[in-house]
């Protein structure tokens, strides 16, 4: 009986903790969603559920001359997509090289990538800012794409390498016997078998530029070139412009692409993350 009571208490405690964590995670998101349908501009409301629902904030985002949400949204989508494509290619090539080839500087390269990946990105922002200034790339989207894509191998090489190590080398050897080159092996064997890992890298590389604020705020100066994170920050930056319900509507629209990607690619995402973590 004492063992059953202990198991019951342990199970009940686990459920209580999980429920508390779920409430803590869902409450802010639900509050933002409901606030986007609440009339007015105030952050405070007497009731959690709005007494009246309105879509005026969503219309205002795209019709108000004070905001350029449509332009900001398109800018962010362009930067995120190109950063994702280039970053995934660079990460795959880097991880394929260190996984399949043995060369003198291999361990040094892996150690360098590991050490650089330990440092937060904002430590190098001043140096990157000066470099971009020398190349006249400030206030351009290409600057963000280059930095985001070039930094992708630092965060994804070891996970991608772990996944590629699980692919049998006998497949490479059989293809090489048939006359396939290294590039042919990469395109015809490695890539088709790496769809879960590619999905994981694509999602993480897309989400990073999509929600980034600090670096985009540092580089982009003109309002027409802003990303949606910088534009929404400007909505609530001053006491004279504290339209929190409009901000909530923009936050909901920002979350839609990410939710869609995670819902439809969840299985491949989990497979890629777990398989890539099995080896280092």
N, C-alpha and C positions, 0 to 999 in steps of 0.2 A: 504493500500500500504506500509506503514512504517513497518508493521509487516512482510509482505512478504519480504521486503528488508532486514530486520534484520535476518529472517530465512535463506535467501539466503547467506548473509554474514557469518552467523554462520556455515552453511553447507559447504560453500567454504573454510572457514578457517580450518574446520575439515579435509577436503580432502587434503588441502595443507600440514597440519601437518603430516597426515598419509603418504603422498607421500614422504615427507622429511625423515621421520623415516624409510620408506622402502628402500630409496636410501642409507641411512646411514648404514642399516643392510646388504643390498645385495652387495654394492660396494666392501667391503673388501673380501667377499667370492668369488665374480666374479673375482676380481683381482688375488687372490691366484690360482683359477682354470686356468685362462689364463696364469699366470706365470709358471705353471707346464708344459705347452706345449711350452714355449719360449726357443729358443736355448741360450746357454751360461750360465753364473753363476751370472750375475749382477742383483742387485735389481732394478736398473734404466733401463727404456726403453723409447724410443722416442714415441712409440705408445701404446695405451691401449690394442689393439688387436694385437697379434704377427704377424709380417710379414710372418713368417714361423712357422709351427707347427711341433713338434717333440715329440716322445715318448721315447727318449733316457734317460730322467731322471727317468722314471718309471722302465726301464730296469736296469739302474745303481743301483737303490735301492736294487735290488735282486741279482745282479751279481758282484758288486764291492767288492773286498776284504777288503776295508777300512770301509765298513758299514756292519752291521748285521741286516738289517731291517726285514728280514723274521723271525729271531730269536726273535727280540724285539717285533714284532707283535704277535707272538705266545705266548710269555711271558705275554704280556698285556691281550690277550684274555683269557688265563688261569686264571690269577688273577681276572679279571673282572667277569668271569662266576662263579667261586667258591665264590667270595665275594658276588655276587648277590644271589646265592642260599642260602648260610648260613645266610646272612643278612635278606632276606625275611622271612625265617623260624623264626629267632629270633624276628623280628618285629611283625609277626603275633601272635606268642605265647605270647609276652608281651602285645600286644594290646587286645588279647582275654581275658587274665587274668584280666586286669583292666576294661574291658568293661562288662564282665559277672559275675565276682565274687566280693563279698564285704568282705573285710578283714581289720584288724586294720591298717596295714601300707599302705593301698591303696592310701590315699591322700598324704602321705609322699612320696611314690614311684613316684606318678605323679608329685609332686612338684620338686622332685630331677631330674627327667628326663627333666622337663621343664627348670630348672635352668642350668643344664649341657648343654642342647642344645643351650643356649644363648651364650655360650663362643665359640670362633673360635677354630677349631681343632689344629691349629699350636701352641696354648699356651701350650699344653701338650706334644709337640714333644720331648723335652729334657728328660722328665720323661719316656716316652715310649721308647726312644732310650736307656736309661740306663737299663730299664727292659729287653728289647730284648737282650742287650749285656750280661746281667747276665744269660740269658737262652740260649746263643749261637745261637741266631736266626738272627743276623745281616747278611746281604747279602743273604737272603733267601726269596723266594716267599711266604712261609707259614707265615712269619711275616707280610707281607702286607695284606694277606687274613684275618688273625686274627684281625688286627686292623680295617680294613675296615668293616668287618662283625660285630664286636663288637660295632662299632659306629653307625650302622644302626638304632637300636631302638631309639637312641637319636633324630634322625631327622624324623622318620616315625611313632612313636608310637601314637602321638596325632591325626594325620590325619587318620591312620588306625582305631583307637578307634572311631573316629567320624563316620566312615563308618560302623563299626560293631554295633554301637548304633542304626543305622537305620534299622537293621535286627530285626524283631519282636521277642521278647522273647517267645511268644507263640509257636514258632517252636521248641525252646529248650525244653519247657515243654511237648509238645506232644511227642517229641522223647524220653524224659526221662520216660514218662509213658510207652512207648513201650519197655523200658529196655535199652536204649542207655546210654553209659557212657559219661563222659565229653569229652573224647578223640574222641569217636564215633560221638558225636554232632559236634565237631570241624571239623572232616574229612568229614562227610557226608552232613552236612548242611552249616556250616560256609564257608568252602573253596569253594564249588560250587557257592555260592551266592556272593563271594568276588572276582570274576575274574577281574572286573575293578580295584579294589584296588590293587590286586596282580600285575596286569600289570603296574600300576603306580609305585609301589614300586620297581618292577624288573627293570624298565627303569631307574629310578633315581639311584638305587644302582649299575647298570651296568655302567652308564655314569660317575659316580664319580671316580672309580678306572681307568676307561679307559683313562681319560684325566688328572689324577693327576700327578703332577710333583714334588712338594716340598717334600712330604714324601717319595716318591720313590727315589728321589735323595739323601735323607738323609740315607736311609737304604741300598740301593743296591750299591755295590762298583765295582764289576767285570763287564766287558763289556758284557759278555755272559748272565748275569742276568738282564741287564737293561730292563726297559719298553720302549715303543716306544717314550714316551714323553721325557725321559732322553736321549735317543739316538739321537733324533732330536735336542734337545738343544745342544748336542755336535757338531752337524753339523755346527752351526753358533756361537759357543762359542768364538772362537778366530778370530783375523784378518786374520790369515793364512788359515782359513777354513770357509769362508763365502759363501757357495754354496746355495744361497737363492732360486734358481729355483728348486734344488733338495729338499730343505726343503718344498717348495710349493707342489711338487708331493707327498711327505710323508703326508702332511696335508690333501690332498684330499683323500688319501687312508684311513686315520684315520677317516674321516667323513663319509665314506660309510656305515659301520655297524650301526652307530647312525641314519643316515637318513633312512635306510631301516626299522629299528625298529619303528621309529616314524611314518613313512608313513603307515605301515600295522597295527599299534596298536594305531593309533591316537584316534579313537572313544573310545576305552576302557580307554585310558589315560585320556581323558577329563571327562568321566563319573566317573572314580575313584577319580580324583582331586576335582570335584565339589561336589560329594556325601560325600567325606570325610571332606569337609570344612563346611558342613551344621550343624554339631554338634561338640562340643568339650568336 
